[in-house]
Amino acid sequence: MKDRRERVDITKVDDELTRRELLRRAALGTIVLVYGSAGAKTAVAGVPKFRHRELAGTLRIIQWSHFVPAYDKWFDNVYVKRWGQANDTEVRVDHVNLAELPSRAAAEVASQSGHDLFQFLSPPAAYEDRVIALNDIVQQVERKVGKIGRVGRKSTYNPRTKKYFGFADNYVPDPVHYRADLWGEVGLRPTTWDNISRAAPRLKAMGNPIGIGMSNELDSNMALIALLQCFGAYIQNADARVTIKSKGTRDALNFMRDLYRRGMTSEVFAWTASSNNDAFLAGRLSLAMNAISIARSAEQRNLRFNRDIRLLPIPDGPGPRMGLEHVMGVYVIWKFAQNKRAARKFLLDIGTKYTGHFLNSYFYNFPAFPGSVKNIPVRLRRNTSYPNEVPGRYPILDRISKNWTTNVGHPGYSNAAIDEVFNKFIVPQMFARVARGDMTADEAMRAAHREMTPIFNKWRARKKI
């Protein structure tokens, strides 16, 4: 089926996100809204007869094509179908590649049309004025299952405006994946950044370098911000003031420069979100920082080194041992949504009963409301039905999620300035400049500070931070 493209009059969009920013986010030259684009898939479920007129109409949802495909199969064919029948609502779900989500969001905002529920994979705080507040939905879920977790709250709540701009249904722990057979030859484990630095030259010489991206994509963003934290460096402080210019940042940049030169390859500068998965599963990497899609794919394919894959928390460094969620699932309801009532009911239901999502993502999706899935440590110790699953591999995820996972923007909230910094990939670009030798650590750090400061000033002037 050919794509149907509709040009959008962006003059109707107010200035909260500028014309230039919408064009940049859409990344299409002129903003277009694409239906049925390459790589997208649509599921339709429910009962379109609306006998009870309870939530009559169609609920339109867009979200990513999950890295554990079995989850999408269950979500579309079981969960959404049952929800649609129970609520007498037709549900249409569009799945797109995660890299397409920012441009699709910008296009929908520009056209003031699209989906009722839009799921982002990082906190979309810059869209706060384009979405409805979800405080009441969060409060209803909390009354049923208990408080939202720290990561979910700090990723979706604006303490300045007192508004939940999004609804966090899940976050994804980000363990280190490493090959125990290869690291065994070196005689080390990647429990500290120092160990990784020491092992890197030998691992690279063996043909299995370290795989940490320095590219304009989500995985690189998450991994490098986590690395900063391990060196005591942060984009902002708790008061939303830029703090990137620090000794910790300088040390992290110099560390990564040396690690790249001694133990990595230039491919990391051009990685996409799936590149570290692909390289690890091809047997080329000794270590990668990623969600468990790597381990699950190795099991599904029954790779020869499947049982040699181990998971560990973020390596210990000179600063606090603190990683990030790999992705942060955040739904928003646009102000222009056509079926807000059904969208709100959908969020209420998904927030209060998340066990099916946790199990059918095979432990990928951790609940943003911890009480919505009972006995997580016990469940992690049990085998699932996943093919060639390695017993005992996944219980570490509970400790990672509780002890070493925080939000983008830590120690502050995931605010609009952090959202813009994240989506402009300022942190990966800073690291890449130093690793390639284009700038010194001090030069790159100062350049990042100059880029970040007007962003924070803009959103502070708009009273969003």
Helices and strands as residue ranges (DSSP letters): E 4-7, G 10-12, H 19-26, E 32-35, E 41-45, E 58-64, H 69-74, I 75-79, H 80-86, E 90-96, G 98-100, H 101-111, E 117-120, G 125-130, H 135-145, H 150-156, E 157-158, E 163-164, E 167-171, E 176-179, H 180-186, H 193-205, E 210-211, H 218-230, H 247-263, G 266-270, H 275-281, E 287-289, H 293-301, G 306-308, E 309-312, E 323-324, E 328-333, H 340-352, H 355-360, E 366-367, G 370-372, H 376-381, H 396-403, E 405-406, H 416-423, H 426-435, H 441-461
